[in-house]
Amino acid sequence: MTCFWDGIMGSLNKNDKKELGLNDNNIYTLIEILQKKNIKTENIKWQRKKLTDRELKENMKHIGSYKKSTAKGGYLCGTQDPFLLLLCFLLKRKIHFIYCGTLIEYEPFSVKKETLKYKCDRGHFVRN
């Protein structure tokens, strides 16, 4: 049940992994790296809106308190997901996330590369 992390890992290209400092395909290493790089994701638009300071702080708290040991039990990804916001921020890539048929857009103010694409239903997350 590591579909969220597997989907993220499968979408990262060689340059993305290099930018993140990810030297393997271990989801636990990815989680550790994201937690170490946890920062306010300013200059990111979610659904064409800038996040409030409170939302930014709550996202950081969520990432900081996430227990990587729970990854095998599944991750309940939200439509305004802190990990997707952080990934968008760190890689400067748009993310299109189709959640139960609805497009959710994450967009850095300055886009560097092609869009990362994911989709999920109420129980499964995949690279799209």
A tleap script that builds the chain and sets N, CA, C and O, in Angstrom:
source leaprc.protein.ff14SB
mol = sequence {
  NMET THR CYS PHE TRP ASP GLY ILE MET GLY
  SER LEU ASN LYS ASN ASP LYS LYS GLU LEU
  GLY LEU ASN ASP ASN ASN ILE TYR THR LEU
  ILE GLU ILE LEU GLN LYS LYS ASN ILE LYS
  THR GLU ASN ILE LYS TRP GLN ARG LYS LYS
  LEU THR ASP ARG GLU LEU LYS GLU ASN MET
  LYS HIE ILE GLY SER TYR LYS LYS SER THR
  ALA LYS GLY GLY TYR LEU CYS GLY THR GLN
  ASP PRO PHE LEU LEU LEU LEU CYS PHE LEU
  LEU LYS ARG LYS ILE HIE PHE ILE TYR CYS
  GLY THR LEU ILE GLU TYR GLU PRO PHE SER
  VAL LYS LYS GLU THR LEU LYS TYR LYS CYS
  ASP ARG GLY HIE PHE VAL ARG CASN
}
set mol.1.N position { 0.823 -1.209 0.000 }
set mol.1.CA position { 0.000 0.000 0.000 }
set mol.1.C position { 0.861 1.264 0.000 }
set mol.1.O position { 0.509 2.256 0.639 }
set mol.2.N position { 1.944 1.230 -0.689 }
set mol.2.CA position { 2.810 2.411 -0.778 }
set mol.2.C position { 2.580 3.141 -2.103 }
set mol.2.O position { 3.499 3.750 -2.650 }
set mol.3.N position { 1.360 3.077 -2.608 }
set mol.3.CA position { 1.097 3.601 -3.950 }
set mol.3.C position { 1.412 5.089 -4.090 }
set mol.3.O position { 1.886 5.514 -5.144 }
set mol.4.N position { 1.160 5.893 -3.053 }
set mol.4.CA position { 1.470 7.319 -3.143 }
set mol.4.C position { 2.964 7.511 -3.377 }
set mol.4.O position { 3.375 8.214 -4.299 }
set mol.5.N position { 3.758 6.883 -2.540 }
set mol.5.CA position { 5.216 7.037 -2.628 }
set mol.5.C position { 5.773 6.386 -3.894 }
set mol.5.O position { 6.696 6.917 -4.512 }
set mol.6.N position { 5.212 5.238 -4.281 }
set mol.6.CA position { 5.644 4.584 -5.523 }
set mol.6.C position { 5.319 5.452 -6.736 }
set mol.6.O position { 6.112 5.542 -7.672 }
set mol.7.N position { 4.150 6.088 -6.715 }
set mol.7.CA position { 3.761 6.978 -7.813 }
set mol.7.C position { 4.689 8.169 -7.930 }
set mol.7.O position { 5.092 8.551 -9.029 }
set mol.8.N position { 5.027 8.758 -6.787 }
set mol.8.CA position { 5.960 9.888 -6.785 }
set mol.8.C position { 7.317 9.424 -7.312 }
set mol.8.O position { 7.884 10.036 -8.217 }
set mol.9.N position { 7.829 8.338 -6.738 }
set mol.9.CA position { 9.148 7.832 -7.118 }
set mol.9.C position { 9.200 7.527 -8.614 }
set mol.9.O position { 10.179 7.862 -9.282 }
set mol.10.N position { 8.165 6.901 -9.137 }
set mol.10.CA position { 8.125 6.540 -10.552 }
set mol.10.C position { 8.062 7.722 -11.491 }
set mol.10.O position { 8.394 7.595 -12.669 }
set mol.11.N position { 7.643 8.865 -10.994 }
set mol.11.CA position { 7.525 10.050 -11.847 }
set mol.11.C position { 8.799 10.885 -11.898 }
set mol.11.O position { 8.940 11.753 -12.759 }
set mol.12.N position { 9.721 10.628 -10.985 }
set mol.12.CA position { 10.940 11.438 -10.915 }
set mol.12.C position { 11.955 10.982 -11.951 }
set mol.12.O position { 12.270 9.796 -12.045 }
set mol.13.N position { 12.457 11.922 -12.719 }
set mol.13.CA position { 13.503 11.585 -13.679 }
set mol.13.C position { 14.875 11.715 -13.010 }
set mol.13.O position { 14.968 12.085 -11.839 }
set mol.14.N position { 15.901 11.419 -13.734 }
set mol.14.CA position { 17.277 11.439 -13.218 }
set mol.14.C position { 17.642 12.815 -12.649 }
set mol.14.O position { 18.239 12.908 -11.577 }
set mol.15.N position { 17.285 13.873 -13.365 }
set mol.15.CA position { 17.595 15.231 -12.901 }
set mol.15.C position { 16.825 15.603 -11.637 }
set mol.15.O position { 17.362 16.274 -10.756 }
set mol.16.N position { 15.563 15.167 -11.546 }
set mol.16.CA position { 14.763 15.415 -10.344 }
set mol.16.C position { 15.433 14.774 -9.132 }
set mol.16.O position { 15.580 15.396 -8.079 }
set mol.17.N position { 15.833 13.522 -9.305 }
set mol.17.CA position { 16.475 12.800 -8.203 }
set mol.17.C position { 17.771 13.493 -7.796 }
set mol.17.O position { 18.081 13.592 -6.608 }
set mol.18.N position { 18.516 13.966 -8.768 }
set mol.18.CA position { 19.768 14.668 -8.477 }
set mol.18.C position { 19.487 15.954 -7.692 }
set mol.18.O position { 20.168 16.247 -6.710 }
set mol.19.N position { 18.480 16.720 -8.130 }
set mol.19.CA position { 18.113 17.957 -7.434 }
set mol.19.C position { 17.702 17.700 -5.987 }
set mol.19.O position { 18.013 18.483 -5.089 }
set mol.20.N position { 17.000 16.595 -5.780 }
set mol.20.CA position { 16.555 16.259 -4.428 }
set mol.20.C position { 17.664 15.644 -3.583 }
set mol.20.O position { 17.578 15.646 -2.355 }
set mol.21.N position { 18.708 15.118 -4.231 }
set mol.21.CA position { 19.760 14.403 -3.504 }
set mol.21.C position { 19.371 12.962 -3.243 }
set mol.21.O position { 19.822 12.354 -2.272 }
set mol.22.N position { 18.529 12.417 -4.114 }
set mol.22.CA position { 18.036 11.051 -3.987 }
set mol.22.C position { 18.896 10.126 -4.836 }
set mol.22.O position { 18.903 10.226 -6.063 }
set mol.23.N position { 19.617 9.233 -4.184 }
set mol.23.CA position { 20.561 8.368 -4.889 }
set mol.23.C position { 20.046 6.959 -5.137 }
set mol.23.O position { 20.751 6.139 -5.727 }
set mol.24.N position { 18.842 6.668 -4.699 }
set mol.24.CA position { 18.285 5.333 -4.904 }
set mol.24.C position { 16.780 5.450 -5.137 }
set mol.24.O position { 16.247 6.556 -5.233 }
set mol.25.N position { 16.107 4.325 -5.227 }
set mol.25.CA position { 14.655 4.323 -5.438 }
set mol.25.C position { 13.907 3.878 -4.189 }
set mol.25.O position { 12.833 3.283 -4.274 }
set mol.26.N position { 14.479 4.169 -3.045 }
set mol.26.CA position { 13.891 3.774 -1.771 }
set mol.26.C position { 12.904 4.851 -1.311 }
set mol.26.O position { 13.281 6.010 -1.137 }
set mol.27.N position { 11.660 4.470 -1.119 }
set mol.27.CA position { 10.644 5.451 -0.730 }
set mol.27.C position { 10.942 6.059 0.637 }
set mol.27.O position { 10.596 7.214 0.886 }
set mol.28.N position { 11.573 5.305 1.517 }
set mol.28.CA position { 11.882 5.821 2.847 }
set mol.28.C position { 12.962 6.902 2.773 }
set mol.28.O position { 12.940 7.864 3.540 }
set mol.29.N position { 13.893 6.737 1.857 }
set mol.29.CA position { 14.901 7.775 1.629 }
set mol.29.C position { 14.228 9.026 1.076 }
set mol.29.O position { 14.554 10.139 1.488 }
set mol.30.N position { 13.289 8.851 0.143 }
set mol.30.CA position { 12.543 9.982 -0.407 }
set mol.30.C position { 11.811 10.734 0.704 }
set mol.30.O position { 11.861 11.962 0.760 }
set mol.31.N position { 11.141 10.011 1.576 }
set mol.31.CA position { 10.407 10.646 2.681 }
set mol.31.C position { 11.370 11.434 3.572 }
set mol.31.O position { 11.088 12.574 3.942 }
set mol.32.N position { 12.506 10.824 3.914 }
set mol.32.CA position { 13.509 11.504 4.748 }
set mol.32.C position { 13.992 12.791 4.086 }
set mol.32.O position { 14.107 13.827 4.742 }
set mol.33.N position { 14.271 12.723 2.801 }
set mol.33.CA position { 14.751 13.900 2.076 }
set mol.33.C position { 13.698 15.007 2.084 }
set mol.33.O position { 14.017 16.169 2.333 }
set mol.34.N position { 12.452 14.646 1.814 }
set mol.34.CA position { 11.392 15.651 1.818 }
set mol.34.C position { 11.230 16.267 3.202 }
set mol.34.O position { 10.976 17.465 3.323 }
set mol.35.N position { 11.376 15.460 4.239 }
set mol.35.CA position { 11.262 16.002 5.587 }
set mol.35.C position { 12.439 16.920 5.920 }
set mol.35.O position { 12.261 17.928 6.604 }
set mol.36.N position { 13.623 16.585 5.450 }
set mol.36.CA position { 14.793 17.450 5.683 }
set mol.36.C position { 14.686 18.751 4.914 }
set mol.36.O position { 15.177 19.784 5.370 }
set mol.37.N position { 14.051 18.715 3.752 }
set mol.37.CA position { 13.908 19.903 2.905 }
set mol.37.C position { 12.585 20.627 3.150 }
set mol.37.O position { 12.221 21.528 2.395 }
set mol.38.N position { 11.881 20.242 4.183 }
set mol.38.CA position { 10.585 20.821 4.517 }
set mol.38.C position { 10.714 22.326 4.744 }
set mol.38.O position { 11.502 22.773 5.577 }
set mol.39.N position { 9.945 23.084 4.008 }
set mol.39.CA position { 10.015 24.544 4.040 }
set mol.39.C position { 8.642 25.095 3.651 }
set mol.39.O position { 7.833 24.397 3.040 }
set mol.40.N position { 8.394 26.343 4.007 }
set mol.40.CA position { 7.159 26.986 3.543 }
set mol.40.C position { 7.188 26.999 2.017 }
set mol.40.O position { 8.165 27.439 1.411 }
set mol.41.N position { 6.146 26.530 1.424 }
set mol.41.CA position { 6.083 26.443 -0.040 }
set mol.41.C position { 5.480 27.724 -0.629 }
set mol.41.O position { 4.463 27.706 -1.323 }
set mol.42.N position { 6.153 28.826 -0.320 }
set mol.42.CA position { 5.725 30.111 -0.866 }
set mol.42.C position { 5.970 30.107 -2.370 }
set mol.42.O position { 6.767 29.319 -2.877 }
set mol.43.N position { 5.295 30.970 -3.055 }
set mol.43.CA position { 5.419 31.083 -4.514 }
set mol.43.C position { 4.905 29.855 -5.252 }
set mol.43.O position { 5.364 29.534 -6.349 }
set mol.44.N position { 3.958 29.185 -4.641 }
set mol.44.CA position { 3.257 28.075 -5.286 }
set mol.44.C position { 1.777 28.442 -5.325 }
set mol.44.O position { 1.211 28.913 -4.339 }
set mol.45.N position { 1.178 28.221 -6.459 }
set mol.45.CA position { -0.273 28.405 -6.565 }
set mol.45.C position { -0.935 27.039 -6.528 }
set mol.45.O position { -0.477 26.092 -7.168 }
set mol.46.N position { -2.005 26.953 -5.778 }
set mol.46.CA position { -2.824 25.757 -5.733 }
set mol.46.C position { -4.198 26.182 -6.238 }
set mol.46.O position { -4.853 27.045 -5.652 }
set mol.47.N position { -4.620 25.560 -7.335 }
set mol.47.CA position { -5.891 25.936 -7.970 }
set mol.47.C position { -5.912 27.447 -8.272 }
set mol.47.O position { -6.921 28.128 -8.090 }
set mol.48.N position { -4.763 27.932 -8.737 }
set mol.48.CA position { -4.580 29.333 -9.159 }
set mol.48.C position { -4.610 30.348 -8.009 }
set mol.48.O position { -4.716 31.553 -8.240 }
set mol.49.N position { -4.513 29.847 -6.762 }
set mol.49.CA position { -4.508 30.741 -5.602 }
set mol.49.C position { -3.223 30.534 -4.814 }
set mol.49.O position { -2.703 29.422 -4.724 }
set mol.50.N position { -2.729 31.610 -4.253 }
set mol.50.CA position { -1.587 31.524 -3.355 }
set mol.50.C position { -2.085 31.053 -1.996 }
set mol.50.O position { -3.165 31.450 -1.559 }
set mol.51.N position { -1.313 30.219 -1.332 }
set mol.51.CA position { -1.710 29.708 -0.021 }
set mol.51.C position { -1.505 30.762 1.066 }
set mol.51.O position { -0.631 31.622 0.962 }
set mol.52.N position { -2.320 30.675 2.097 }
set mol.52.CA position { -2.180 31.600 3.225 }
set mol.52.C position { -0.999 31.167 4.096 }
set mol.52.O position { -0.529 30.034 3.999 }
set mol.53.N position { -0.531 32.069 4.934 }
set mol.53.CA position { 0.571 31.747 5.839 }
set mol.53.C position { 0.185 30.594 6.771 }
set mol.53.O position { 1.008 29.732 7.079 }
set mol.54.N position { -1.051 30.590 7.206 }
set mol.54.CA position { -1.519 29.509 8.086 }
set mol.54.C position { -1.460 28.156 7.364 }
set mol.54.O position { -1.012 27.163 7.937 }
set mol.55.N position { -1.912 28.123 6.113 }
set mol.55.CA position { -1.858 26.883 5.330 }
set mol.55.C position { -0.406 26.420 5.153 }
set mol.55.O position { -0.110 25.230 5.261 }
set mol.56.N position { 0.492 27.371 4.880 }
set mol.56.CA position { 1.904 27.034 4.704 }
set mol.56.C position { 2.483 26.415 5.976 }
set mol.56.O position { 3.226 25.436 5.913 }
set mol.57.N position { 2.142 26.986 7.120 }
set mol.57.CA position { 2.632 26.464 8.404 }
set mol.57.C position { 2.040 25.091 8.699 }
set mol.57.O position { 2.744 24.199 9.172 }
set mol.58.N position { 0.754 24.918 8.424 }
set mol.58.CA position { 0.107 23.620 8.650 }
set mol.58.C position { 0.723 22.542 7.764 }
set mol.58.O position { 0.902 21.405 8.199 }
set mol.59.N position { 1.048 22.897 6.525 }
set mol.59.CA position { 1.686 21.940 5.613 }
set mol.59.C position { 3.044 21.505 6.142 }
set mol.59.O position { 3.380 20.321 6.105 }
set mol.60.N position { 3.828 22.467 6.636 }
set mol.60.CA position { 5.135 22.141 7.199 }
set mol.60.C position { 4.986 21.220 8.416 }
set mol.60.O position { 5.757 20.277 8.592 }
set mol.61.N position { 4.009 21.501 9.229 }
set mol.61.CA position { 3.770 20.678 10.423 }
set mol.61.C position { 3.404 19.254 10.020 }
set mol.61.O position { 3.889 18.289 10.612 }
set mol.62.N position { 2.544 19.129 9.009 }
set mol.62.CA position { 2.130 17.811 8.527 }
set mol.62.C position { 3.334 16.999 8.058 }
set mol.62.O position { 3.490 15.838 8.434 }
set mol.63.N position { 4.176 17.610 7.244 }
set mol.63.CA position { 5.352 16.910 6.710 }
set mol.63.C position { 6.313 16.559 7.842 }
set mol.63.O position { 6.845 15.450 7.884 }
set mol.64.N position { 6.534 17.488 8.749 }
set mol.64.CA position { 7.451 17.252 9.863 }
set mol.64.C position { 7.002 16.162 10.809 }
set mol.64.O position { 7.834 15.476 11.403 }
set mol.65.N position { 5.705 15.991 10.958 }
set mol.65.CA position { 5.197 14.998 11.906 }
set mol.65.C position { 4.877 13.643 11.267 }
set mol.65.O position { 4.505 12.694 11.957 }
set mol.66.N position { 5.026 13.566 9.944 }
set mol.66.CA position { 4.728 12.306 9.257 }
set mol.66.C position { 5.724 11.228 9.682 }
set mol.66.O position { 6.933 11.458 9.687 }
set mol.67.N position { 5.217 10.072 10.032 }
set mol.67.CA position { 6.064 8.951 10.439 }
set mol.67.C position { 6.270 8.036 9.235 }
set mol.67.O position { 5.340 7.382 8.764 }
set mol.68.N position { 7.499 8.006 8.754 }
set mol.68.CA position { 7.783 7.216 7.548 }
set mol.68.C position { 7.502 5.735 7.770 }
set mol.68.O position { 7.276 4.999 6.811 }
set mol.69.N position { 7.515 5.293 9.021 }
set mol.69.CA position { 7.245 3.881 9.313 }
set mol.69.C position { 5.807 3.499 8.970 }
set mol.69.O position { 5.486 2.313 8.893 }
set mol.70.N position { 4.943 4.485 8.764 }
set mol.70.CA position { 3.545 4.206 8.433 }
set mol.70.C position { 3.307 4.097 6.927 }
set mol.70.O position { 2.187 3.813 6.502 }
set mol.71.N position { 4.339 4.319 6.118 }
set mol.71.CA position { 4.184 4.366 4.661 }
set mol.71.C position { 3.586 3.082 4.088 }
set mol.71.O position { 2.805 3.139 3.138 }
set mol.72.N position { 3.941 1.931 4.648 }
set mol.72.CA position { 3.401 0.668 4.127 }
set mol.72.C position { 1.907 0.521 4.368 }
set mol.72.O position { 1.237 -0.243 3.674 }
set mol.73.N position { 1.386 1.244 5.341 }
set mol.73.CA position { -0.036 1.189 5.641 }
set mol.73.C position { -0.865 2.098 4.762 }
set mol.73.O position { -2.088 2.155 4.896 }
set mol.74.N position { -0.202 2.814 3.859 }
set mol.74.CA position { -0.897 3.730 2.969 }
set mol.74.C position { -0.764 5.164 3.437 }
set mol.74.O position { -0.501 5.423 4.612 }
set mol.75.N position { -0.943 6.078 2.530 }
set mol.75.CA position { -0.894 7.505 2.828 }
set mol.75.C position { -2.177 8.121 2.299 }
set mol.75.O position { -2.524 7.946 1.131 }
set mol.76.N position { -2.868 8.829 3.148 }
set mol.76.CA position { -4.124 9.468 2.766 }
set mol.76.C position { -3.815 10.825 2.126 }
set mol.76.O position { -3.710 11.843 2.809 }
set mol.77.N position { -3.677 10.809 0.831 }
set mol.77.CA position { -3.345 12.006 0.059 }
set mol.77.C position { -4.575 12.901 -0.037 }
set mol.77.O position { -5.683 12.429 -0.291 }
set mol.78.N position { -4.367 14.188 0.167 }
set mol.78.CA position { -5.460 15.139 0.045 }
set mol.78.C position { -5.373 15.911 -1.255 }
set mol.78.O position { -4.384 15.812 -1.980 }
set mol.79.N position { -6.399 16.670 -1.544 }
set mol.79.CA position { -6.395 17.468 -2.769 }
set mol.79.C position { -5.416 18.626 -2.666 }
set mol.79.O position { -4.846 19.043 -3.674 }
set mol.80.N position { -5.214 19.148 -1.473 }
set mol.80.CA position { -4.210 20.189 -1.233 }
set mol.80.C position { -3.118 19.549 -0.382 }
set mol.80.O position { -2.945 19.886 0.789 }
set mol.81.N position { -2.393 18.628 -0.988 }
set mol.81.CA position { -1.481 17.780 -0.233 }
set mol.81.C position { -0.139 18.453 0.035 }
set mol.81.O position { 0.495 18.957 -0.893 }
set mol.82.N position { 0.303 18.468 1.295 }
set mol.82.CA position { 1.568 19.100 1.650 }
set mol.82.C position { 2.783 18.512 0.927 }
set mol.82.O position { 3.681 19.257 0.535 }
set mol.83.N position { 2.824 17.196 0.747 }
set mol.83.CA position { 3.965 16.600 0.062 }
set mol.83.C position { 3.989 16.978 -1.424 }
set mol.83.O position { 5.062 17.206 -1.981 }
set mol.84.N position { 2.843 17.044 -2.059 }
set mol.84.CA position { 2.791 17.460 -3.462 }
set mol.84.C position { 3.154 18.938 -3.602 }
set mol.84.O position { 3.823 19.323 -4.561 }
set mol.85.N position { 2.723 19.754 -2.666 }
set mol.85.CA position { 3.106 21.166 -2.682 }
set mol.85.C position { 4.620 21.309 -2.532 }
set mol.85.O position { 5.244 22.100 -3.240 }
set mol.86.N position { 5.207 20.550 -1.614 }
set mol.86.CA position { 6.651 20.629 -1.406 }
set mol.86.C position { 7.405 20.136 -2.636 }
set mol.86.O position { 8.400 20.740 -3.036 }
set mol.87.N position { 6.944 19.059 -3.228 }
set mol.87.CA position { 7.584 18.536 -4.437 }
set mol.87.C position { 7.528 19.564 -5.566 }
set mol.87.O position { 8.519 19.778 -6.263 }
set mol.88.N position { 6.394 20.185 -5.742 }
set mol.88.CA position { 6.213 21.240 -6.743 }
set mol.88.C position { 7.197 22.379 -6.485 }
set mol.88.O position { 7.828 22.885 -7.413 }
set mol.89.N position { 7.323 22.773 -5.235 }
set mol.89.CA position { 8.209 23.863 -4.842 }
set mol.89.C position { 9.672 23.509 -5.089 }
set mol.89.O position { 10.409 24.294 -5.687 }
set mol.90.N position { 10.093 22.337 -4.634 }
set mol.90.CA position { 11.501 21.955 -4.738 }
set mol.90.C position { 11.957 21.738 -6.169 }
set mol.90.O position { 13.074 22.105 -6.532 }
set mol.91.N position { 11.092 21.138 -6.987 }
set mol.91.CA position { 11.473 20.821 -8.365 }
set mol.91.C position { 11.076 21.897 -9.367 }
set mol.91.O position { 11.478 21.849 -10.530 }
set mol.92.N position { 10.288 22.865 -8.915 }
set mol.92.CA position { 9.781 23.925 -9.802 }
set mol.92.C position { 9.083 23.334 -11.025 }
set mol.92.O position { 9.306 23.742 -12.165 }
set mol.93.N position { 8.233 22.358 -10.733 }
set mol.93.CA position { 7.457 21.707 -11.786 }
set mol.93.C position { 5.978 21.791 -11.446 }
set mol.93.O position { 5.586 21.645 -10.288 }
set mol.94.N position { 5.161 22.029 -12.464 }
set mol.94.CA position { 3.709 21.961 -12.282 }
set mol.94.C position { 3.334 20.533 -11.930 }
set mol.94.O position { 4.013 19.582 -12.318 }
set mol.95.N position { 2.249 20.400 -11.194 }
set mol.95.CA position { 1.678 19.086 -10.914 }
set mol.95.C position { 0.205 19.141 -11.278 }
set mol.95.O position { -0.528 20.018 -10.821 }
set mol.96.N position { -0.217 18.198 -12.103 }
set mol.96.CA position { -1.633 17.997 -12.393 }
set mol.96.C position { -2.032 16.712 -11.685 }
set mol.96.O position { -1.496 15.638 -11.956 }
set mol.97.N position { -2.974 16.846 -10.784 }
set mol.97.CA position { -3.411 15.740 -9.946 }
set mol.97.C position { -4.910 15.548 -10.166 }
set mol.97.O position { -5.716 16.389 -9.767 }
set mol.98.N position { -5.268 14.454 -10.792 }
set mol.98.CA position { -6.688 14.175 -11.033 }
set mol.98.C position { -7.204 13.349 -9.861 }
set mol.98.O position { -6.873 12.175 -9.701 }
set mol.99.N position { -8.019 14.000 -9.054 }
set mol.99.CA position { -8.567 13.371 -7.852 }
set mol.99.C position { -10.036 13.040 -8.098 }
set mol.99.O position { -10.875 13.935 -8.205 }
set mol.100.N position { -10.336 11.757 -8.184 }
set mol.100.CA position { -11.711 11.299 -8.431 }
set mol.100.C position { -12.340 12.037 -9.609 }
set mol.100.O position { -13.512 12.410 -9.563 }
set mol.101.N position { -11.551 12.244 -10.664 }
set mol.101.CA position { -12.050 12.865 -11.880 }
set mol.101.C position { -11.930 14.378 -11.948 }
set mol.101.O position { -12.228 14.965 -12.988 }
set mol.102.N position { -11.503 15.024 -10.873 }
set mol.102.CA position { -11.369 16.483 -10.841 }
set mol.102.C position { -9.895 16.874 -10.912 }
set mol.102.O position { -9.078 16.355 -10.152 }
set mol.103.N position { -9.553 17.783 -11.819 }
set mol.103.CA position { -8.178 18.239 -11.961 }
set mol.103.C position { -7.824 19.227 -10.854 }
set mol.103.O position { -8.494 20.243 -10.670 }
set mol.104.N position { -6.763 18.910 -10.125 }
set mol.104.CA position { -6.205 19.790 -9.102 }
set mol.104.C position { -4.838 20.231 -9.615 }
set mol.104.O position { -4.009 19.396 -9.976 }
set mol.105.N position { -4.602 21.554 -9.647 }
set mol.105.CA position { -3.353 22.078 -10.196 }
set mol.105.C position { -2.477 22.702 -9.110 }
set mol.105.O position { -2.928 23.500 -8.289 }
set mol.106.N position { -1.209 22.305 -9.146 }
set mol.106.CA position { -0.166 22.889 -8.302 }
set mol.106.C position { 0.799 23.556 -9.274 }
set mol.106.O position { 1.226 22.939 -10.249 }
set mol.107.N position { 1.146 24.821 -9.011 }
set mol.107.CA position { 1.985 25.518 -9.988 }
set mol.107.C position { 2.971 26.471 -9.309 }
set mol.107.O position { 2.571 27.372 -8.571 }
set mol.108.N position { 4.263 26.259 -9.569 }
set mol.108.CA position { 5.246 27.230 -9.069 }
set mol.108.C position { 5.155 28.518 -9.885 }
set mol.108.O position { 4.728 28.492 -11.039 }
set mol.109.N position { 5.551 29.637 -9.295 }
set mol.109.CA position { 5.487 30.911 -10.012 }
set mol.109.C position { 6.409 30.905 -11.220 }
set mol.109.O position { 6.105 31.533 -12.234 }
set mol.110.N position { 7.539 30.197 -11.122 }
set mol.110.CA position { 8.403 30.047 -12.298 }
set mol.110.C position { 8.577 28.557 -12.565 }
set mol.110.O position { 9.111 27.821 -11.735 }
set mol.111.N position { 8.124 28.132 -13.721 }
set mol.111.CA position { 8.121 26.722 -14.083 }
set mol.111.C position { 9.391 26.396 -14.860 }
set mol.111.O position { 9.762 27.119 -15.785 }
set mol.112.N position { 10.057 25.304 -14.480 }
set mol.112.CA position { 11.297 24.919 -15.134 }
set mol.112.C position { 11.127 23.798 -16.156 }
set mol.112.O position { 11.797 23.794 -17.188 }
set mol.113.N position { 10.253 22.866 -15.880 }
set mol.113.CA position { 10.218 21.632 -16.670 }
set mol.113.C position { 8.787 21.201 -16.960 }
set mol.113.O position { 7.821 21.903 -16.659 }
set mol.114.N position { 8.692 20.004 -17.563 }
set mol.114.CA position { 7.372 19.472 -17.880 }
set mol.114.C position { 6.587 19.146 -16.606 }
set mol.114.O position { 7.144 19.066 -15.511 }
set mol.115.N position { 5.319 18.968 -16.782 }
set mol.115.CA position { 4.386 18.751 -15.679 }
set mol.115.C position { 4.449 17.311 -15.172 }
set mol.115.O position { 4.515 16.358 -15.950 }
set mol.116.N position { 4.427 17.183 -13.851 }
set mol.116.CA position { 4.264 15.869 -13.220 }
set mol.116.C position { 2.766 15.589 -13.184 }
set mol.116.O position { 1.975 16.480 -12.874 }
set mol.117.N position { 2.373 14.365 -13.498 }
set mol.117.CA position { 0.949 14.040 -13.567 }
set mol.117.C position { 0.645 12.815 -12.714 }
set mol.117.O position { 1.317 11.787 -12.799 }
set mol.118.N position { -0.391 12.958 -11.887 }
set mol.118.CA position { -0.836 11.876 -11.003 }
set mol.118.C position { -2.356 11.803 -11.053 }
set mol.118.O position { -3.028 12.745 -11.473 }
set mol.119.N position { -2.872 10.677 -10.620 }
set mol.119.CA position { -4.321 10.562 -10.462 }
set mol.119.C position { -4.599 9.597 -9.315 }
set mol.119.O position { -3.775 8.752 -8.966 }
set mol.120.N position { -5.770 9.752 -8.753 }
set mol.120.CA position { -6.169 8.806 -7.704 }
set mol.120.C position { -7.687 8.769 -7.606 }
set mol.120.O position { -8.402 9.679 -8.026 }
set mol.121.N position { -8.127 7.670 -7.031 }
set mol.121.CA position { -9.526 7.564 -6.646 }
set mol.121.C position { -9.514 7.574 -5.137 }
set mol.121.O position { -8.570 8.089 -4.538 }
set mol.122.N position { -10.486 7.047 -4.528 }
set mol.122.CA position { -10.536 7.098 -3.065 }
set mol.122.C position { -9.611 6.092 -2.398 }
set mol.122.O position { -9.520 6.065 -1.170 }
set mol.123.N position { -8.930 5.271 -3.170 }
set mol.123.CA position { -8.087 4.275 -2.533 }
set mol.123.C position { -6.752 4.010 -3.187 }
set mol.123.O position { -5.944 3.258 -2.642 }
set mol.124.N position { -6.492 4.609 -4.347 }
set mol.124.CA position { -5.246 4.282 -5.053 }
set mol.124.C position { -4.686 5.503 -5.765 }
set mol.124.O position { -5.429 6.242 -6.410 }
set mol.125.N position { -3.388 5.718 -5.653 }
set mol.125.CA position { -2.669 6.849 -6.249 }
set mol.125.C position { -1.682 6.290 -7.269 }
set mol.125.O position { -0.962 5.335 -6.980 }
set mol.126.N position { -1.649 6.882 -8.460 }
set mol.126.CA position { -0.703 6.410 -9.504 }
set mol.126.C position { -0.164 7.599 -10.277 }
set mol.126.O position { -0.749 8.681 -10.306 }
set mol.127.N position { 0.956 7.353 -10.889 }
set mol.127.CA position { 1.517 8.282 -11.860 }
set mol.127.C position { 0.616 8.218 -13.083 }
set mol.127.O position { 0.223 7.129 -13.500 }
set mol.128.N position { 0.288 9.345 -13.655 }
set mol.128.CA position { -0.648 9.384 -14.778 }
set mol.128.C position { 0.096 9.566 -16.086 }
set mol.128.O position { -0.525 9.623 -17.147 }
savepdb mol mol.pdb
quit
